[in-house]
Amino acid sequence: MSLPSQAEYVIAGAGIHGLSTAWRLAERLTENGESVNGRIVIIDKSDRVAAGATGIACGVVRNNYFQPAMRKLMAHSVSIWESDPKAFSYHANGYMQIS
């Protein structure tokens, strides 16, 4: 599939976060009576949906990272994954922090 020459919304990543974002954006546009066709483009480094972190991590979206214990646990987990990315099949694609 070829990429369009332009798009109003471009979402990087076809994992659970990217697809959820695209879905919700499409819902919002529809709720506002706007057309969705051709306005949202999802790009991914792979040619398969959920082939990266989502597939490895079971596609879980968690909402409890605001708790200090969970932040500490996740930071520790990332440091372990990053210590040997090949052994753990870890492919970093960015970080997001919500405060």
C-alpha positions as CSV (number, residue, x, y, z in Angstrom):
1,M,0.0,0.0,0.0
2,S,1.4,3.4,-0.9
3,L,1.3,6.4,1.5
4,P,-0.9,9.3,0.7
5,S,0.9,12.6,-0.2
6,Q,-0.8,14.3,2.8
7,A,-3.0,13.5,5.8
8,E,-4.6,15.6,8.4
9,Y,-3.8,13.1,11.2
10,V,-0.8,10.8,11.1
11,I,-0.4,8.2,13.9
12,A,2.9,6.5,14.3
13,G,2.5,2.9,15.4
14,A,0.0,0.2,14.6
15,G,0.0,-1.3,18.0
16,I,-2.7,-1.0,20.7
17,H,-1.9,2.6,21.5
18,G,-1.8,3.8,17.9
19,L,-4.9,1.9,16.8
20,S,-6.8,2.9,19.9
21,T,-5.9,6.6,19.2
22,A,-7.0,6.3,15.6
23,W,-10.3,4.6,16.6
24,R,-11.1,7.3,19.2
25,L,-10.2,10.1,16.8
26,A,-12.5,8.5,14.2
27,E,-15.2,8.3,16.8
28,R,-14.8,12.0,17.8
29,L,-14.8,13.1,14.2
30,T,-18.0,11.1,13.5
31,E,-19.6,12.4,16.7
32,N,-19.0,15.9,15.4
33,G,-20.6,15.1,12.1
34,E,-17.3,15.2,10.3
35,S,-16.1,12.8,7.6
36,V,-13.2,10.4,8.5
37,N,-12.4,9.2,5.0
38,G,-8.7,9.9,4.1
39,R,-8.1,12.1,7.2
40,I,-6.3,9.5,9.4
41,V,-3.2,7.6,8.4
42,I,-1.5,5.0,10.5
43,I,2.2,4.3,9.8
44,D,4.3,1.5,11.3
45,K,7.8,0.3,11.0
46,S,6.4,-3.2,10.2
47,D,3.9,-4.3,7.7
48,R,1.8,-6.1,10.3
49,V,-0.5,-4.8,13.0
50,A,0.8,-5.4,16.5
51,A,4.1,-6.8,15.4
52,G,6.2,-4.8,17.8
53,A,5.8,-4.1,21.5
54,T,2.1,-4.8,21.5
55,G,2.6,-8.3,20.3
56,I,5.5,-8.9,22.7
57,A,3.7,-7.3,25.7
58,C,0.2,-8.8,25.1
59,G,-1.2,-5.5,24.1
60,V,-2.1,-4.2,27.5
61,V,-3.0,-0.6,28.2
62,R,-2.7,0.2,31.9
63,N,-4.0,3.2,33.7
64,N,-2.2,2.7,37.1
65,Y,1.3,4.1,36.2
66,F,0.5,7.2,38.3
67,Q,1.0,5.1,41.5
68,P,4.6,5.5,42.8
69,A,5.1,1.7,43.1
70,M,4.1,1.1,39.5
71,R,6.3,3.9,38.2
72,K,9.2,2.4,40.1
73,L,8.4,-1.1,38.8
74,M,8.1,0.0,35.2
75,A,11.4,2.0,35.4
76,H,13.1,-1.0,36.8
77,S,11.6,-3.3,34.1
78,V,12.7,-0.9,31.3
79,S,16.2,-0.9,32.6
80,I,16.3,-4.7,32.5
81,W,14.8,-4.8,29.0
82,E,17.4,-2.2,27.8
83,S,20.3,-4.1,29.4
84,D,20.0,-6.8,26.8
85,P,17.5,-5.8,24.1
86,K,18.3,-8.8,21.9
87,A,17.9,-11.4,24.6
88,F,14.6,-9.9,25.6
89,S,13.3,-9.0,22.1
90,Y,13.0,-5.5,23.3
91,H,12.5,-2.8,20.6
92,A,12.2,0.6,22.1
93,N,9.9,3.0,20.2
94,G,9.7,5.9,22.6
95,Y,8.3,6.8,25.9
96,M,5.3,8.7,27.1
97,Q,4.8,10.3,30.4
98,I,1.6,11.8,31.6
99,S,1.7,14.0,34.7
